[in-house]
Amino acid sequence: MLEMTDSNCTSAVNWTDDLTVLNNLTAGPRDGPASKEIVVVLSFLWFFIVSVGVTGNFMVIYVVLSNYQMRSSATNLFITNLAIADLLIMLLGVPDIVMFMLNQGWLLDEVLCKLQRGLLVTSLTASILTLLAVCVERYVAIVHPIQAHIVCSRSRVCVAIGVIWTLACAFGVPILLYNQVVGPNPYVKFCRGVYPSLLLKSIFKYAEFGFLFLVPMIAQLVLYTIIGKRLFLNSATLHHKPVSTRDGSEKPNTHVAVKARRGVVKMLIACVIVYFICYSPIQVLLFYNTFASVPFHFTWSFRVFVISMGYINSAVNPILYSIFSQKFRRRLKALVCCLRLLNPRKSTCRPRDQSSRRTSRTSRYSLKTLHTSAEAPVLVTGNV
């Protein structure tokens, strides 16, 4: 662990036993000097990642909420909730980036220490729980399509989102209670968790690692394996299995619908893989350092790596939607055309045919309506 001492301290202070990612990132000063060139490059890199993430997640939220048909999709509601959580993560992490680069410890007061870190942990929790929820929703829609219109109704999805944020707030409460601004001397302060006992800290760490990392990872691995087997190995059976529609009736499955379902599952699996790749290093090492007799030393380079991975995770989801979803790419293009048409002098959006011209005129105020079933994500082509 990083041991920080000064001449006025009688014992070393452990700065890496915090339970949240960014608590550790700004826990102490850099281990070694960094050149001004490196600081400038990192600043521009993080600014670019934050800009892409904020813009992308905001566009996801707008594209879905601005269209009634898209809001009717259970998967799209969860994707919007994920975008909101990622957007909050990007915005709430900006103070940490600034203070980390300044290398002067925590520069704000204790109230902001509690609020910023508490909201950040809440958003991180909501993000992973949303990934788990959308995995369960896809499992029901694909493996049990007859029950999908009941289990995955819009009202139930809204209730599930409310439960997600309630649980997320519960995980943020310990941060609000126990985070303090402390330091080895009056001139350098840090925002970190100060728990009344090691037992309480260990319980919270076990809960965080288990319920927010290990259990979701195993659950999604199992469910997506079942979904993948149904979509990619049992395609003949799936083609003959009916699809539940919005009103509870059934219709025959089609090749287009099966292909669309495969596309959205690939997209969601990619989001999950990126999440666990980005957060596995810090989660595993924080868990290891909590109980190891010889803990891992958090170097400055490792902290930079963790910051970058965390922000990449929150910024990459809109990019994945664009890669895997033709419909989402079209919506984004329509939104860009809409913004350009608001300023005719700078507009270069010219439809190629009469159909696209009508679409562009309509998209000034709303996106084109897309017919889809209630459980079908409209970010992909066809009913899913």
SETI-487485 format. One record per residue (C-alpha): residue in one letter; x, y, z. Coordinates in nm, 4 decimals. Example, Ala and Ser with C-alpha at 12.3 -4.5 7.8 and 13.67 -1.06 7.14 Angstrom:
2
+------+----------+----------+----------+
| code |       c1 |       c2 |       c3 |
+------+----------+----------+----------+
|    a |   1.2300 |  -0.4500 |   0.7800 |
|    s |   1.3670 |  -0.1060 |   0.7140 |
+------+----------+----------+----------+
END
This chain:
384
+------+----------+----------+----------+
| code |       c1 |       c2 |       c3 |
+------+----------+----------+----------+
|    m |   0.0000 |   0.0000 |   0.0000 |
|    l |   0.1070 |   0.3584 |  -0.0486 |
|    e |   0.2476 |   0.4710 |   0.2848 |
|    m |   0.2643 |   0.8484 |   0.3324 |
|    t |   0.4472 |   0.9902 |   0.6286 |
|    d |   0.5869 |   1.3224 |   0.7398 |
|    s |   0.7957 |   1.4384 |   1.0295 |
|    n |   0.4918 |   1.5228 |   1.2394 |
|    c |   0.3296 |   1.1788 |   1.2053 |
|    t |   0.3998 |   0.9022 |   1.4504 |
|    s |   0.2590 |   0.6320 |   1.2217 |
|    a |   0.2116 |   0.5724 |   0.8535 |
|    v |  -0.1232 |   0.6476 |   0.6975 |
|    n |  -0.2712 |   0.3959 |   0.4574 |
|    w |  -0.4214 |   0.5731 |   0.1565 |
|    t |  -0.5261 |   0.2805 |  -0.0629 |
|    d |  -0.7863 |   0.1014 |   0.1455 |
|    d |  -1.0802 |   0.2941 |   0.0036 |
|    l |  -1.3638 |   0.1049 |  -0.1564 |
|    t |  -1.4306 |   0.3115 |  -0.4653 |
|    v |  -1.2218 |   0.3528 |  -0.7746 |
|    l |  -1.1749 |   0.7292 |  -0.7767 |
|    n |  -1.1198 |   0.7400 |  -0.4016 |
|    n |  -0.7963 |   0.5609 |  -0.4769 |
|    l |  -0.7098 |   0.7628 |  -0.7830 |
|    t |  -0.6806 |   1.0870 |  -0.5899 |
|    a |  -0.5693 |   0.9311 |  -0.2639 |
|    g |  -0.2144 |   1.0551 |  -0.2726 |
|    p |   0.0412 |   1.2421 |  -0.4773 |
|    r |   0.2297 |   1.0902 |  -0.7657 |
|    d |   0.5025 |   0.8407 |  -0.6838 |
|    g |   0.7409 |   0.9897 |  -0.9344 |
|    p |   0.7715 |   1.3123 |  -1.1292 |
|    a |   0.5802 |   1.3456 |  -1.4545 |
|    s |   0.7006 |   1.5788 |  -1.7257 |
|    k |   0.4863 |   1.8695 |  -1.8364 |
|    e |   0.4557 |   1.7063 |  -2.1770 |
|    i |   0.2987 |   1.3931 |  -2.0246 |
|    v |   0.0599 |   1.6018 |  -1.8148 |
|    v |  -0.0485 |   1.8004 |  -2.1220 |
|    v |  -0.0984 |   1.4854 |  -2.3309 |
|    l |  -0.3023 |   1.3184 |  -2.0561 |
|    s |  -0.5117 |   1.6310 |  -2.0088 |
|    f |  -0.5993 |   1.6443 |  -2.3776 |
|    l |  -0.6622 |   1.2677 |  -2.3855 |
|    w |  -0.9040 |   1.2772 |  -2.0924 |
|    f |  -1.0717 |   1.5909 |  -2.2244 |
|    f |  -1.1260 |   1.4132 |  -2.5566 |
|    i |  -1.2676 |   1.1008 |  -2.3874 |
|    v |  -1.4996 |   1.3083 |  -2.1668 |
|    s |  -1.6171 |   1.5155 |  -2.4651 |
|    v |  -1.6928 |   1.2052 |  -2.6712 |
|    g |  -1.8660 |   1.0373 |  -2.3766 |
|    v |  -2.0818 |   1.3348 |  -2.2803 |
|    t |  -2.1829 |   1.4041 |  -2.6402 |
|    g |  -2.2485 |   1.0385 |  -2.7244 |
|    n |  -2.4527 |   0.9574 |  -2.4144 |
|    f |  -2.6538 |   1.2781 |  -2.4461 |
|    m |  -2.7366 |   1.1887 |  -2.8070 |
|    v |  -2.8465 |   0.8395 |  -2.7009 |
|    i |  -3.0807 |   0.9894 |  -2.4413 |
|    y |  -3.2232 |   1.2406 |  -2.6887 |
|    v |  -3.2653 |   0.9910 |  -2.9736 |
|    v |  -3.4670 |   0.7520 |  -2.7559 |
|    l |  -3.6726 |   0.9981 |  -2.5520 |
|    s |  -3.7663 |   1.2144 |  -2.8511 |
|    n |  -3.9556 |   0.9293 |  -3.0193 |
|    y |  -4.2577 |   0.7540 |  -2.8691 |
|    q |  -4.1977 |   0.4250 |  -3.0491 |
|    m |  -3.8434 |   0.4081 |  -2.9167 |
|    r |  -3.9595 |   0.4911 |  -2.5652 |
|    s |  -4.1996 |   0.1960 |  -2.5867 |
|    s |  -3.9131 |  -0.0527 |  -2.6147 |
|    a |  -3.8021 |  -0.2135 |  -2.2890 |
|    t |  -3.4445 |  -0.2511 |  -2.4090 |
|    n |  -3.4283 |   0.1114 |  -2.5209 |
|    l |  -3.5485 |   0.2311 |  -2.1811 |
|    f |  -3.2691 |   0.0367 |  -2.0143 |
|    i |  -3.0171 |   0.1675 |  -2.2687 |
|    t |  -3.1336 |   0.5214 |  -2.1924 |
|    n |  -3.0909 |   0.4575 |  -1.8208 |
|    l |  -2.7406 |   0.3254 |  -1.8879 |
|    a |  -2.6619 |   0.6390 |  -2.0885 |
|    i |  -2.7840 |   0.8594 |  -1.8015 |
|    a |  -2.5623 |   0.6729 |  -1.5543 |
|    d |  -2.2606 |   0.6947 |  -1.7864 |
|    l |  -2.3246 |   1.0643 |  -1.8463 |
|    l |  -2.3264 |   1.1285 |  -1.4711 |
|    i |  -2.0036 |   0.9302 |  -1.4314 |
|    m |  -1.8333 |   1.1441 |  -1.6948 |
|    l |  -1.9505 |   1.4735 |  -1.5460 |
|    l |  -1.8907 |   1.3817 |  -1.1803 |
|    g |  -1.5400 |   1.2594 |  -1.2536 |
|    v |  -1.4186 |   1.5870 |  -1.4021 |
|    p |  -1.3184 |   1.7349 |  -1.0611 |
|    d |  -1.1118 |   1.4227 |  -0.9904 |
|    i |  -0.9311 |   1.4574 |  -1.3221 |
|    v |  -0.8479 |   1.8218 |  -1.2560 |
|    m |  -0.7267 |   1.7624 |  -0.9000 |
|    f |  -0.5331 |   1.4532 |  -1.0014 |
|    m |  -0.3446 |   1.6451 |  -1.2690 |
|    l |  -0.2778 |   1.9350 |  -1.0279 |
|    n |  -0.1434 |   1.6794 |  -0.7767 |
|    q |  -0.2408 |   1.8904 |  -0.4762 |
|    g |  -0.4839 |   1.6547 |  -0.3083 |
|    w |  -0.8513 |   1.7337 |  -0.2541 |
|    l |  -0.9163 |   2.1046 |  -0.3126 |
|    l |  -1.2899 |   2.1161 |  -0.2280 |
|    d |  -1.4692 |   2.1075 |   0.1064 |
|    e |  -1.5955 |   1.8000 |   0.2906 |
|    v |  -1.9587 |   1.8407 |   0.1826 |
|    l |  -1.8579 |   1.8210 |  -0.1827 |
|    c |  -1.6293 |   1.5306 |  -0.0974 |
|    k |  -1.9278 |   1.3352 |   0.0307 |
|    l |  -2.1704 |   1.4432 |  -0.2427 |
|    q |  -1.9380 |   1.4007 |  -0.5399 |
|    r |  -1.8095 |   1.0608 |  -0.4325 |
|    g |  -2.1520 |   0.9426 |  -0.3186 |
|    l |  -2.3168 |   1.0364 |  -0.6480 |
|    l |  -2.0282 |   0.8837 |  -0.8404 |
|    v |  -2.0627 |   0.5500 |  -0.6605 |
|    t |  -2.4398 |   0.5673 |  -0.7129 |
|    s |  -2.3932 |   0.6180 |  -1.0872 |
|    l |  -2.1381 |   0.3367 |  -1.1135 |
|    t |  -2.3769 |   0.1048 |  -0.9310 |
|    a |  -2.6695 |   0.2033 |  -1.1527 |
|    s |  -2.4572 |   0.1361 |  -1.4604 |
|    i |  -2.3723 |  -0.2247 |  -1.3756 |
|    l |  -2.7230 |  -0.3016 |  -1.2445 |
|    t |  -2.8694 |  -0.1673 |  -1.5695 |
|    l |  -2.6429 |  -0.3959 |  -1.7724 |
|    l |  -2.7696 |  -0.6867 |  -1.5629 |
|    a |  -3.1330 |  -0.5787 |  -1.6036 |
|    v |  -3.1130 |  -0.5498 |  -1.9818 |
|    c |  -2.9508 |  -0.8936 |  -1.9911 |
|    v |  -3.2463 |  -1.0390 |  -1.7989 |
|    e |  -3.4896 |  -0.8561 |  -2.0280 |
|    r |  -3.3238 |  -1.0004 |  -2.3402 |
|    y |  -3.3268 |  -1.3470 |  -2.1827 |
|    v |  -3.7012 |  -1.3292 |  -2.1221 |
|    a |  -3.7749 |  -1.1815 |  -2.4660 |
|    i |  -3.5728 |  -1.4443 |  -2.6542 |
|    v |  -3.5967 |  -1.7597 |  -2.4433 |
|    h |  -3.9515 |  -1.7042 |  -2.3108 |
|    p |  -4.1180 |  -1.4837 |  -2.5767 |
|    i |  -4.4732 |  -1.5783 |  -2.4757 |
|    q |  -4.4281 |  -1.4205 |  -2.1310 |
|    a |  -4.2254 |  -1.1249 |  -2.2594 |
|    h |  -4.5211 |  -0.8893 |  -2.3125 |
|    i |  -4.6150 |  -0.9340 |  -1.9450 |
|    v |  -4.2753 |  -0.9483 |  -1.7760 |
|    c |  -4.1128 |  -0.6817 |  -1.9954 |
|    s |  -4.3979 |  -0.4328 |  -2.0144 |
|    r |  -4.3160 |  -0.0629 |  -2.0115 |
|    s |  -4.4583 |  -0.0145 |  -1.6622 |
|    r |  -4.2541 |  -0.3034 |  -1.5205 |
|    v |  -3.9397 |  -0.1697 |  -1.6853 |
|    c |  -3.9987 |   0.1709 |  -1.5251 |
|    v |  -4.0398 |  -0.0007 |  -1.1877 |
|    a |  -3.7174 |  -0.1941 |  -1.2476 |
|    i |  -3.5324 |   0.1281 |  -1.3268 |
|    g |  -3.6656 |   0.2778 |  -1.0038 |
|    v |  -3.5409 |  -0.0261 |  -0.8101 |
|    i |  -3.2010 |   0.0044 |  -0.9802 |
|    w |  -3.1551 |   0.3637 |  -0.8656 |
|    t |  -3.2858 |   0.2826 |  -0.5173 |
|    l |  -3.0246 |   0.0080 |  -0.4773 |
|    a |  -2.7624 |   0.2369 |  -0.6289 |
|    c |  -2.8425 |   0.5076 |  -0.3734 |
|    a |  -2.8152 |   0.2472 |  -0.0967 |
|    f |  -2.4586 |   0.1716 |  -0.2043 |
|    g |  -2.3848 |   0.5443 |  -0.2065 |
|    v |  -2.5033 |   0.5974 |   0.1532 |
|    p |  -2.1825 |   0.4646 |   0.3185 |
|    i |  -1.9831 |   0.7120 |   0.1099 |
|    l |  -2.2027 |   0.9979 |   0.2297 |
|    l |  -2.1633 |   0.8834 |   0.5903 |
|    y |  -1.7952 |   0.7954 |   0.6104 |
|    n |  -1.6082 |   0.9966 |   0.3470 |
|    q |  -1.3999 |   1.2731 |   0.5006 |
|    v |  -1.1356 |   1.5230 |   0.3974 |
|    v |  -0.8227 |   1.4118 |   0.5817 |
|    g |  -0.4483 |   1.4309 |   0.5305 |
|    p |  -0.1033 |   1.3805 |   0.6798 |
|    n |  -0.0558 |   1.7563 |   0.7266 |
|    p |  -0.2628 |   2.0780 |   0.7182 |
|    y |  -0.1471 |   2.1631 |   0.3659 |
|    v |  -0.2403 |   1.8453 |   0.1763 |
|    k |  -0.5877 |   1.6954 |   0.2131 |
|    f |  -0.7561 |   1.3974 |   0.0506 |
|    c |  -1.1155 |   1.2761 |   0.0140 |
|    r |  -1.1360 |   0.9201 |   0.1396 |
|    g |  -1.3495 |   0.6789 |   0.3377 |
|    v |  -1.2825 |   0.6712 |   0.7119 |
|    y |  -1.4766 |   0.3766 |   0.8541 |
|    p |  -1.5291 |   0.3316 |   1.2291 |
|    s |  -1.4088 |  -0.0287 |   1.2161 |
|    l |  -1.2264 |  -0.2683 |   0.9880 |
|    l |  -1.5238 |  -0.5051 |   1.0085 |
|    l |  -1.7631 |  -0.2460 |   0.8661 |
|    k |  -1.5204 |  -0.1612 |   0.5884 |
|    s |  -1.4724 |  -0.5286 |   0.5052 |
|    i |  -1.8485 |  -0.5905 |   0.4934 |
|    f |  -1.8953 |  -0.3029 |   0.2519 |
|    k |  -1.6048 |  -0.4227 |   0.0400 |
|    y |  -1.7422 |  -0.7767 |   0.0239 |
|    a |  -2.0849 |  -0.6398 |  -0.0728 |
|    e |  -1.9407 |  -0.4112 |  -0.3382 |
|    f |  -1.7197 |  -0.6771 |  -0.4951 |
|    g |  -1.9854 |  -0.9484 |  -0.4775 |
|    f |  -2.3057 |  -0.7705 |  -0.5756 |
|    l |  -2.1586 |  -0.5142 |  -0.8138 |
|    f |  -1.8894 |  -0.7185 |  -0.9860 |
|    l |  -1.8751 |  -1.0936 |  -0.9279 |
|    v |  -2.2482 |  -1.1777 |  -0.9204 |
|    p |  -2.3403 |  -0.9594 |  -1.2230 |
|    m |  -2.0484 |  -1.1021 |  -1.4194 |
|    i |  -2.1471 |  -1.4645 |  -1.3500 |
|    a |  -2.5188 |  -1.3978 |  -1.4053 |
|    q |  -2.4613 |  -1.2261 |  -1.7386 |
|    l |  -2.2179 |  -1.4953 |  -1.8484 |
|    v |  -2.4794 |  -1.7653 |  -1.7820 |
|    l |  -2.7731 |  -1.5766 |  -1.9355 |
|    y |  -2.5885 |  -1.4629 |  -2.2471 |
|    t |  -2.4612 |  -1.8187 |  -2.2958 |
|    i |  -2.8216 |  -1.9424 |  -2.2957 |
|    i |  -2.9276 |  -1.6577 |  -2.5245 |
|    g |  -2.6380 |  -1.7235 |  -2.7609 |
|    k |  -2.7182 |  -2.0930 |  -2.7761 |
|    r |  -3.0796 |  -2.0139 |  -2.8622 |
|    l |  -2.9925 |  -1.7525 |  -3.1259 |
|    f |  -2.6872 |  -1.9009 |  -3.2925 |
|    l |  -2.7086 |  -2.2779 |  -3.2351 |
|    n |  -3.0825 |  -2.3435 |  -3.2332 |
|    s |  -3.1698 |  -2.1102 |  -3.5190 |
|    a |  -3.4036 |  -2.3615 |  -3.6845 |
|    t |  -3.6152 |  -2.3870 |  -3.3691 |
|    l |  -3.6134 |  -2.0112 |  -3.3230 |
|    h |  -3.7372 |  -1.9500 |  -3.6785 |
|    h |  -4.0511 |  -2.1535 |  -3.6028 |
|    k |  -4.1100 |  -2.0066 |  -3.2573 |
|    p |  -4.3681 |  -1.7250 |  -3.2395 |
|    v |  -4.2821 |  -1.3723 |  -3.1348 |
|    s |  -4.4928 |  -1.1921 |  -2.8752 |
|    t |  -4.6261 |  -0.8566 |  -2.9958 |
|    r |  -4.7216 |  -0.5469 |  -2.8006 |
|    d |  -5.0854 |  -0.6452 |  -2.7568 |
|    g |  -4.9990 |  -0.9953 |  -2.6336 |
|    s |  -5.0757 |  -1.1730 |  -2.9603 |
|    e |  -4.8293 |  -1.3896 |  -3.1464 |
|    k |  -4.6821 |  -1.3745 |  -3.4945 |
|    p |  -4.4467 |  -1.6064 |  -3.6810 |
|    n |  -4.0762 |  -1.5469 |  -3.6463 |
|    t |  -3.8869 |  -1.4323 |  -3.9556 |
|    h |  -3.5286 |  -1.4368 |  -4.0720 |
|    v |  -3.5129 |  -1.0577 |  -4.0341 |
|    a |  -3.6347 |  -1.0737 |  -3.6742 |
|    v |  -3.3844 |  -1.3451 |  -3.5837 |
|    k |  -3.1028 |  -1.1510 |  -3.7478 |
|    a |  -3.2047 |  -0.8360 |  -3.5613 |
|    r |  -3.2108 |  -1.0182 |  -3.2287 |
|    r |  -2.8644 |  -1.1507 |  -3.2947 |
|    g |  -2.7461 |  -0.7997 |  -3.3692 |
|    v |  -2.8761 |  -0.6477 |  -3.0473 |
|    v |  -2.7398 |  -0.9355 |  -2.8377 |
|    k |  -2.3963 |  -0.8885 |  -2.9957 |
|    m |  -2.4165 |  -0.5191 |  -2.9106 |
|    l |  -2.5129 |  -0.5821 |  -2.5482 |
|    i |  -2.2487 |  -0.8520 |  -2.5023 |
|    a |  -1.9894 |  -0.6079 |  -2.6359 |
|    c |  -2.1014 |  -0.3491 |  -2.3770 |
|    v |  -2.0697 |  -0.6052 |  -2.0968 |
|    i |  -1.7265 |  -0.7231 |  -2.2137 |
|    v |  -1.5989 |  -0.3652 |  -2.2291 |
|    y |  -1.7326 |  -0.2947 |  -1.8791 |
|    f |  -1.5619 |  -0.5915 |  -1.7167 |
|    i |  -1.2369 |  -0.5361 |  -1.9088 |
|    c |  -1.2282 |  -0.1741 |  -1.7925 |
|    y |  -1.3136 |  -0.2369 |  -1.4267 |
|    s |  -1.1641 |  -0.5802 |  -1.3609 |
|    p |  -0.8081 |  -0.4559 |  -1.2846 |
|    i |  -0.9095 |  -0.2033 |  -1.0193 |
|    q |  -1.1827 |  -0.4191 |  -0.8634 |
|    v |  -0.9600 |  -0.7245 |  -0.8319 |
|    l |  -0.6684 |  -0.5255 |  -0.6930 |
|    l |  -0.8806 |  -0.3284 |  -0.4465 |
|    f |  -1.0304 |  -0.6535 |  -0.3231 |
|    y |  -0.6828 |  -0.8054 |  -0.3011 |
|    n |  -0.5383 |  -0.5054 |  -0.1142 |
|    t |  -0.8194 |  -0.5139 |   0.1400 |
|    f |  -0.7141 |  -0.8534 |   0.2710 |
|    a |  -0.3578 |  -0.9178 |   0.1452 |
|    s |  -0.0644 |  -0.9133 |   0.3867 |
|    v |   0.1625 |  -0.7842 |   0.1091 |
|    p |  -0.0571 |  -0.5470 |  -0.0911 |
|    f |  -0.0081 |  -0.4190 |  -0.4441 |
|    h |   0.1541 |  -0.0760 |  -0.4784 |
|    f |  -0.0661 |   0.1696 |  -0.6686 |
|    t |   0.1825 |   0.3566 |  -0.8855 |
|    w |   0.1080 |   0.6807 |  -1.0676 |
|    s |   0.1119 |   0.4989 |  -1.4019 |
|    f |  -0.1417 |   0.2471 |  -1.2756 |
|    r |  -0.3700 |   0.5257 |  -1.1547 |
|    v |  -0.3515 |   0.6909 |  -1.4962 |
|    f |  -0.4383 |   0.3571 |  -1.6564 |
|    v |  -0.7387 |   0.3068 |  -1.4256 |
|    i |  -0.8721 |   0.6588 |  -1.4853 |
|    s |  -0.8443 |   0.6109 |  -1.8601 |
|    m |  -1.0160 |   0.2701 |  -1.8558 |
|    g |  -1.3024 |   0.3964 |  -1.6400 |
|    y |  -1.3724 |   0.6894 |  -1.8692 |
|    i |  -1.3350 |   0.4802 |  -2.1832 |
|    n |  -1.6026 |   0.2450 |  -2.0482 |
|    s |  -1.8513 |   0.5290 |  -2.0006 |
|    a |  -1.7708 |   0.6823 |  -2.3400 |
|    v |  -1.7621 |   0.3714 |  -2.5584 |
|    n |  -2.1231 |   0.2495 |  -2.5334 |
|    p |  -2.2669 |   0.5025 |  -2.7850 |
|    i |  -1.9874 |   0.4030 |  -3.0232 |
|    l |  -2.0846 |   0.0375 |  -2.9852 |
|    y |  -2.4484 |   0.1244 |  -3.0581 |
|    s |  -2.3366 |   0.2935 |  -3.3798 |
|    i |  -2.1188 |  -0.0014 |  -3.4808 |
|    f |  -2.3797 |  -0.2710 |  -3.4234 |
|    s |  -2.7006 |  -0.0820 |  -3.5000 |
|    q |  -2.7849 |   0.0508 |  -3.8438 |
|    k |  -3.1026 |   0.2072 |  -3.7079 |
|    f |  -2.9118 |   0.3976 |  -3.4428 |
|    r |  -2.6684 |   0.5292 |  -3.7048 |
|    r |  -2.9631 |   0.6538 |  -3.9070 |
|    r |  -3.1114 |   0.8234 |  -3.6018 |
|    l |  -2.7827 |   0.9981 |  -3.5285 |
|    k |  -2.7567 |   1.1166 |  -3.8890 |
|    a |  -3.1128 |   1.2461 |  -3.8684 |
|    l |  -3.0272 |   1.4300 |  -3.5470 |
|    v |  -2.7178 |   1.5855 |  -3.7049 |
|    c |  -2.9260 |   1.6952 |  -4.0037 |
|    c |  -3.1818 |   1.8381 |  -3.7638 |
|    l |  -2.9151 |   2.0458 |  -3.5893 |
|    r |  -2.7727 |   2.1654 |  -3.9196 |
|    l |  -3.1140 |   2.2624 |  -4.0545 |
|    l |  -3.1585 |   2.4888 |  -3.7530 |
|    n |  -2.8737 |   2.6955 |  -3.9004 |
|    p |  -2.9320 |   2.7085 |  -4.2797 |
|    r |  -2.6131 |   2.9047 |  -4.3456 |
|    k |  -2.3974 |   2.6209 |  -4.2167 |
|    s |  -2.6198 |   2.3363 |  -4.3303 |
|    t |  -2.4612 |   2.0858 |  -4.5658 |
|    c |  -2.7274 |   1.8207 |  -4.5147 |
|    r |  -2.8870 |   1.7582 |  -4.8519 |
|    p |  -3.1056 |   1.4504 |  -4.8995 |
|    r |  -3.0218 |   1.2371 |  -5.2007 |
|    d |  -3.3784 |   1.1440 |  -5.2880 |
|    q |  -3.7336 |   1.2535 |  -5.2211 |
|    s |  -3.7800 |   1.0023 |  -4.9386 |
|    s |  -3.4768 |   1.1200 |  -4.7444 |
|    r |  -3.5782 |   1.4818 |  -4.8134 |
|    r |  -3.9132 |   1.4231 |  -4.6449 |
|    t |  -3.7380 |   1.2500 |  -4.3547 |
|    s |  -3.5014 |   1.5442 |  -4.3045 |
|    r |  -3.7855 |   1.7972 |  -4.3009 |
|    t |  -3.9775 |   1.5908 |  -4.0495 |
|    s |  -3.6729 |   1.5400 |  -3.8272 |
|    r |  -3.6528 |   1.9118 |  -3.7491 |
|    y |  -3.8877 |   1.8547 |  -3.4598 |
|    s |  -3.9078 |   1.4773 |  -3.4150 |
|    l |  -3.7454 |   1.1586 |  -3.5353 |
|    k |  -3.9145 |   0.9314 |  -3.7883 |
|    t |  -4.1585 |   0.6831 |  -3.6336 |
|    l |  -4.0482 |   0.3219 |  -3.6291 |
|    h |  -4.2985 |   0.0399 |  -3.5804 |
|    t |  -4.1744 |  -0.2243 |  -3.3417 |
|    s |  -4.2986 |  -0.4561 |  -3.0679 |
|    a |  -4.2877 |  -0.3553 |  -2.7024 |
|    e |  -3.9987 |  -0.5803 |  -2.6161 |
|    a |  -3.8084 |  -0.5076 |  -2.9371 |
|    p |  -3.5061 |  -0.2794 |  -2.9226 |
|    v |  -3.5442 |  -0.0306 |  -3.2056 |
|    l |  -3.1734 |   0.0398 |  -3.2131 |
|    v |  -3.1485 |  -0.2576 |  -3.4465 |
|    t |  -3.3083 |  -0.3343 |  -3.7808 |
|    g |  -3.6382 |  -0.5180 |  -3.7643 |
|    n |  -3.8466 |  -0.6505 |  -3.4775 |
|    v |  -3.6316 |  -0.8129 |  -3.2155 |
+------+----------+----------+----------+
END
